[in-house]
Amino acid sequence: MSISADDIKAVYEDLRDRQAHPRGHFDKAGRWYSHYPELVGHVRWPSRHYPYSQMSAARSKKFVRALAETHGCKTVAQLRSLAHSA
């Protein structure tokens, strides 16, 4: 049994609507890096001109789906604990 499309959509909407924030960190220059860089796809590396490129990718439905599949999430609670920052 895998996580449902509705559960993926719920977590995606939390991230999209800024009800939750993706896991990651800022460096001293204000660039944001995802906790899961291998899952944000072929997104440009954060730079001073595009400091939130990975953050935007980590708020996508494609990212949430990849996170669920990679970690074998069975429940929405598991997916939320992986996707959301503490």
N, C-alpha and C positions, 0 to 999 in steps of 0.2 A: 504494500500500500504506500503510495507516495502522496505528497501534499497536493491539494486540489488547486485548480486555477483560481477559484474564488479566494483562497488563502493567499496566494501569490499577489492577487490584485489588492487585497486588503493591506498587505505590508507595503506594496508599491505606493498605494494612496497615502499611507502614513508618511512615507518619505517625500513624496511629491508635494503634499500639503504642509510640509514642515512640522508635522505632529511629532516626528522623530527625526533623528539625524543619523546618517550612516557612520559606521565605524571608520576612524581615520585620525590623522593628526595634522597639525600645522607646523611648519618649520619657522625659523626666525624671520624669514622674508615674507611670511604670510601665505605661503603656498600650501595647499591642502593635499595630503596623500592618503589614498585609500588603504585600509587594513588588508584588503584583498586585491592587490594590483593585478594579479593574474586574471581576475574576473571582470575588470573594467574594459576589456577588449583593446582594440587598437586606437586608444584615445591618446591625444598628445600628452606628453609629460608636462606636469605643472611648470609654469614659468612666471616671471613677474607680470607679463602681459595677460596670461591666462592662468591665474592661480587656482581656479576652481574647476579645471577640466575633468579631473578624476571625481570630484564631488558630483558634478552633473551626471556623469556616467553611473555613479553609485546610487543615484536616485531613479534609475530607469527600471522599467519592468523586465527588460532583458537581463539586467544585472541580478535582480531579485530571483528570477527563474534559474539563472546559472548558479547562484548561491545555494538555492534549495537542492538542485541536482548534484552539485559537487559534494555537499555535506550530507546528502541523504536525509533531509528533513522529513519527518513524518507528521509533525503538527505545526500549526501556526505559531505556537509559543516557541518552539525550537528555532523556527525561521526568524522570528522577531529578535530573539536573543543574539543571533548571529548578525543580523542586519543593522540593528540599532545600537548606538553607542550607549554606554552606561550612564 
